[in-house]
Amino acid sequence: MKFPPRLSSIFLAAMALAGCFLVSPAHAHKVSAVSVVAEFDTKAKTFKVELAMDVDPTGDPAIDDQVPPEKAAYSFATEALKIYFDDTPMTIEPTIRLVTTSDKDTPQELVRKAVIGTLAGKIPEEAENFLLHVNENTEAAVVMVTNKDGKPARRLQVLYPGEFSNPVSLAPVIEGDPFKESSQKGNEAQSAGTPASKEAEPSAKVPFHSWIGRGFSAVIPKGAEFWAFTFALFLLSLRSRPLGWQVGAYAVAHSIALSLSAFKLVDLPMNLVLPIVAISAAYPAIENLFVSELKPWRPVLIFVLGIFHGFAFGQILWSHDPVTLELPLAVAGFNLGIELAQFALLVLASLIAVALSRKPWFRHGIAIPLCVIVAGIAIYRFIEVTWLS
């Protein structure tokens, strides 16, 4: 079969383009192993995360030149790793430098190169914990050691794709801090070949009221998704019965899920939980625009959304690194703080509503615009969590 000249030209151009894609940069220099040293100065409120990345060539210079080691390492540092302070991700521009790890007798095409990347900056005010996340789409595992105020942690962490590191407390080093030199009990366990358990680590006891405060602050002021959801429940109706059904379903659901998450009985992936929590307030807020009475399905849906809220609360609880033996106390105090924050929001909303609810324009002038604002906040947070973080 003979093609017309014009079609033949198009066909040949298409084949040439396909050939370009077959020589894909995915097969060029590639990060194969990563070691991370995270250093924190709690007095100066600064941090530095150094990445030592092994970058392997294919052995074909023509292919390796497509993605040089510096570019492969830069892509890994910016796309595969994400630094969090508490539950807030940070975007930091890395500095990259190249070093050779092979000896001088290694053939040039097989020389192994390591790239050192540095991520540094100021620790955000009020931040309590540092976490590192490895993107689930990468193939390299990450080994991390931490150093706080010049004192190294006793154990390293190995992070596989899709995993968060254990939270690293940003509080200054004090007696009993996990960064303090190993206790005798911990050393004995490690010398016997058994990792020292968390119970073996000395740790300053966190009082019950501190857990209440942490639960409260998880909603006010830090949890825009949570207080937006509470306001959306309130704005359906000012009558106590509909509000009671909604708040009750939500409280039971998030309390159950918080306990399941905190005690590691059930584990849901945060890349599923966080987007659902972010968008959750949009459902009741938008429904409020069309109905002003409690429908039978609403408490059920609120219960389901409350389950996801509970798992999000569980992640926040673990970001405070509770000691295992004190976990029941931590869960009880943290959950009580959440309930107190929700109660405070409802009291505030009720005081405002009582003053305005008898006005004929209350629903169309106050309630509906507020529902639109709440829905907008939820949609923005969903976009931020899903695509911008």
C-alpha positions in Angstrom: 0.0 0.0 0.0 1.4 3.4 -1.0 0.7 6.5 1.0 0.3 9.9 -0.7 3.5 12.0 -0.2 1.8 14.3 2.3 0.6 11.5 4.5 4.0 9.8 4.2 5.6 13.0 5.6 3.2 13.1 8.5 3.7 9.4 9.2 7.5 9.8 9.3 7.2 12.9 11.5 5.0 11.0 13.9 7.4 8.1 14.1 10.3 10.4 14.8 8.3 12.0 17.6 7.5 8.6 19.0 11.1 7.7 18.9 11.9 10.8 21.0 9.5 9.6 23.7 10.9 6.1 23.6 14.2 7.5 24.7 12.5 8.7 27.9 14.1 10.8 30.6 12.6 8.3 33.0 15.6 6.0 32.1 18.2 8.7 32.7 19.9 9.6 36.0 17.7 8.4 38.8 17.8 8.8 42.6 18.2 5.3 44.1 18.9 6.0 47.8 18.4 8.9 50.1 19.9 9.7 53.6 18.4 12.6 55.5 19.9 14.5 58.4 17.4 16.9 60.0 18.9 19.4 62.4 16.9 21.8 64.6 18.0 24.7 66.8 15.1 25.3 69.1 16.6 28.5 70.5 17.2 30.2 67.2 14.0 28.6 65.8 15.8 27.4 62.7 16.0 24.0 60.9 18.2 22.4 58.2 17.4 19.2 56.3 20.4 17.8 54.4 19.7 15.1 51.7 22.5 12.8 50.6 21.1 11.3 47.3 22.7 8.5 45.4 22.1 9.2 41.7 22.7 6.2 39.4 23.6 6.5 35.6 22.4 4.1 33.0 25.8 3.8 31.4 24.7 5.5 28.2 26.0 9.1 28.2 23.5 10.1 25.5 20.6 9.1 27.8 22.2 10.3 31.0 22.7 13.8 29.6 18.9 14.2 29.2 18.5 14.3 33.0 21.8 15.2 34.7 22.2 14.1 38.4 21.6 17.6 39.7 18.2 17.8 38.0 17.2 14.4 39.1 18.1 15.3 42.7 16.3 18.6 42.5 13.1 16.9 41.2 13.3 14.4 44.1 13.8 17.1 46.7 10.9 19.1 45.5 8.4 16.4 44.4 9.2 13.3 46.4 9.7 14.9 49.8 7.4 17.2 51.7 8.2 18.9 55.0 5.4 19.4 57.5 5.3 21.5 60.7 2.4 20.1 62.6 -0.2 19.6 59.8 1.0 22.4 57.6 3.2 21.6 54.6 6.0 23.9 53.6 7.5 24.6 50.2 11.2 25.2 50.4 13.6 25.8 47.5 16.6 23.4 47.8 20.2 24.2 47.2 22.0 21.4 45.2 25.7 20.4 45.0 27.3 17.4 43.3 30.0 15.1 44.7 31.6 12.0 43.3 31.5 8.8 45.5 33.4 6.5 43.1 37.2 6.1 43.2 39.5 7.5 40.6 39.9 4.1 38.8 36.2 3.8 38.0 35.4 4.1 34.3 33.8 7.4 33.5 30.5 5.9 32.3 30.1 4.0 35.6 31.1 6.7 38.0 28.5 7.0 40.9 27.6 10.5 41.9 25.9 11.7 45.1 24.0 14.9 45.2 23.7 16.9 48.4 20.5 18.9 48.8 19.8 21.3 51.6 16.4 22.6 52.7 16.7 25.2 55.4 14.6 27.9 57.0 12.9 29.3 60.1 10.7 27.1 62.3 7.2 28.6 62.2 5.9 30.2 65.3 3.7 27.9 67.5 4.9 24.8 65.6 5.2 21.9 67.9 6.3 19.0 65.6 8.3 18.3 62.5 7.3 15.5 60.0 8.7 14.4 56.7 6.5 12.7 54.1 7.7 10.5 51.2 5.6 10.7 48.1 3.9 7.3 47.3 5.0 7.6 43.6 8.7 7.5 44.3 10.7 4.3 44.3 13.4 5.2 46.8 13.3 4.6 50.5 14.5 7.4 52.8 16.7 6.9 55.9 16.4 9.8 58.4 18.3 10.8 61.5 17.5 13.8 63.5 19.6 16.2 65.7 18.1 18.7 68.0 20.1 21.4 69.8 23.3 19.4 69.0 22.0 16.1 70.5 21.2 13.2 68.1 18.1 11.1 68.4 18.8 7.5 69.6 17.3 5.8 66.5 17.0 6.4 62.8 13.8 6.2 60.9 13.3 4.4 57.6 10.5 5.8 55.4 9.0 4.0 52.5 7.0 5.6 49.7 3.7 7.0 51.0 4.8 7.1 54.7 5.2 10.0 57.2 8.1 10.1 59.6 7.3 9.9 63.3 6.7 13.4 64.7 9.9 15.2 65.9 9.1 17.4 68.9 10.4 21.0 68.5 10.5 21.6 72.2 13.9 22.4 73.7 15.9 19.5 75.0 15.0 18.8 78.7 15.6 16.0 81.1 13.8 13.0 79.8 13.7 14.2 76.2 14.1 11.4 73.6 17.1 13.4 72.2 18.9 13.2 75.5 21.7 10.6 75.7 20.3 7.1 75.9 19.0 5.9 79.2 20.6 2.8 80.7 17.4 0.9 80.2 17.2 1.8 76.6 20.8 0.9 76.0 20.3 -2.5 77.7 17.4 -3.3 75.4 19.3 -2.2 72.3 22.5 -4.1 73.2 20.3 -7.3 73.6 19.3 -6.9 69.9 15.8 -5.5 70.8 14.8 -2.0 69.9 14.0 0.0 73.0 10.3 0.4 73.2 8.6 3.7 73.7 7.7 2.7 77.2 11.5 2.4 77.9 12.1 5.9 76.9 12.0 8.5 79.6 9.4 11.2 78.8 8.0 14.1 80.6 4.4 13.4 81.5 1.9 15.7 79.8 -0.8 16.8 82.2 -4.5 16.1 81.3 -5.3 19.8 80.9 -2.6 20.2 78.3 -4.3 17.5 76.2 -7.6 19.4 76.6 -5.8 22.5 75.3 -4.3 20.7 72.4 -7.7 19.3 71.4 -9.3 22.7 71.7 -6.6 24.3 69.5 -7.0 21.6 66.9 -10.4 23.2 66.2 -9.9 26.8 67.3 -7.9 28.4 65.8 -6.1 25.8 63.7 -9.0 23.7 62.2 -10.8 25.8 59.6 -12.4 22.6 58.3 -13.8 21.6 61.7 -15.3 25.0 62.7 -16.7 25.5 59.3 -18.4 22.1 59.5 -19.9 23.0 63.0 -21.2 26.3 61.7 -22.8 24.5 58.7 -24.7 22.2 61.1 -25.9 25.2 63.1 -27.1 27.1 60.2 -29.8 24.6 59.1 -32.2 25.5 61.9 -32.1 27.4 65.2 -34.3 24.8 66.9 -32.6 22.7 69.5 -33.9 19.3 68.3 -32.4 19.3 64.7 -29.1 20.8 66.1 -29.0 18.1 68.8 -29.4 15.2 66.3 -26.6 16.6 64.1 -24.2 17.5 66.9 -24.8 14.2 68.6 -24.1 12.2 65.4 -21.0 14.1 64.8 -19.7 13.8 68.3 -20.2 10.1 68.5 -18.7 9.5 65.1 -15.5 11.5 65.6 -15.0 10.2 69.1 -15.2 6.5 67.9 -12.9 7.2 65.0 -10.4 9.2 67.1 -10.1 6.2 69.5 -9.7 3.7 66.6 -7.0 5.9 65.1 -5.2 6.8 68.3 -4.9 3.2 69.4 -3.9 2.1 65.9 -6.8 -0.3 65.6 -7.9 1.1 62.2 -5.7 3.1 59.9 -7.0 5.1 56.9 -4.7 6.7 54.4 -4.4 10.5 55.0 -4.5 11.2 51.3 -8.1 9.9 51.4 -9.0 11.4 54.8 -7.8 15.0 54.5 -9.5 15.8 51.2 -12.8 14.4 52.5 -12.5 16.4 55.7 -11.6 19.6 53.7 -14.7 19.4 51.5 -17.0 18.0 54.2 -18.5 21.3 55.3 -19.7 22.0 51.7 -22.4 19.3 52.0 -24.4 20.6 54.9 -23.7 24.2 53.9 -25.1 23.7 50.3 -28.0 21.6 51.6 -28.9 24.5 53.9 -29.6 26.7 50.8 -32.5 24.5 49.8 -34.0 23.1 53.0 -34.6 24.5 56.5 -35.6 21.3 58.3 -33.8 18.2 59.3 -34.1 15.4 56.7 -33.8 11.7 57.7 -30.6 11.2 55.8 -28.7 14.1 57.2 -27.6 12.7 60.5 -26.5 9.5 58.7 -24.3 11.5 56.3 -23.0 13.7 59.2 -22.1 10.5 61.1 -20.1 9.2 58.1 -18.3 12.6 57.7 -17.6 12.6 61.4 -15.8 9.3 61.1 -13.3 10.9 58.7 -13.0 13.9 61.0 -12.1 11.5 63.8 -9.3 10.0 61.8 -8.0 13.5 61.0 -8.1 14.3 64.8 -6.2 11.0 65.4 -3.3 12.2 63.1 -3.2 15.6 64.9 -3.1 13.7 68.3 -0.2 11.6 67.2 1.7 14.7 65.9 2.0 15.5 69.6 3.9 12.2 70.1 1.9 10.8 73.1 3.6 8.3 75.3 2.0 4.9 74.9 1.3 4.3 78.6 -0.5 7.7 78.7 -2.5 7.2 75.5 -5.9 6.7 77.2 -5.5 9.9 79.1 -4.3 11.7 76.0 -7.3 10.5 73.9 -9.8 11.5 76.7 -8.3 15.0 77.2 -7.8 15.6 73.5 -11.4 14.6 72.7 -12.8 16.7 75.6 -10.9 19.7 74.1 -12.5 19.1 70.7 -16.0 19.0 72.3 -15.3 22.2 74.3 -14.2 23.9 71.1 -17.3 22.8 69.3 -19.5 23.9 72.3 -17.8 27.3 72.3 -18.5 27.8 68.6 -22.2 26.8 69.1 -22.5 29.2 72.1 -21.0 32.0 70.0 -23.3 31.3 67.1 -26.4 31.1 69.3 -25.7 34.4 71.0 -25.5 36.1 67.6 -28.5 34.2 66.2 -30.8 35.0 69.2 -30.2 38.7 68.6 -31.0 38.5 64.9 -33.3 35.5 64.4 -36.6 37.4 64.7 -35.7 39.7 61.9 -37.7 38.8 58.7 -34.5 39.0 56.7 -32.4 36.7 59.0 -32.5 33.6 56.7 -31.9 35.4 53.4 -29.7 38.1 54.7 -27.6 36.2 57.3 -28.0 32.4 57.2 -27.8 31.9 53.4 -24.8 34.2 52.8 -23.0 32.5 55.7 -23.7 29.1 54.1 -22.3 30.3 50.8 -19.1 31.5 52.7 -18.7 28.2 54.5 -19.1 26.2 51.3 -16.5 28.4 49.6 -14.1 27.8 52.5 -14.6 24.1 52.2 -14.1 24.1 48.4 -10.9 26.2 48.8 -9.5 23.9 51.4 -10.3 20.9 49.2 -8.3 22.5 46.3 -5.5 23.5 48.7 -5.2 20.0 50.2 -5.6 18.1 47.0 -3.6 20.1 44.5 -1.7 22.9 46.2 0.0 21.0 49.1 
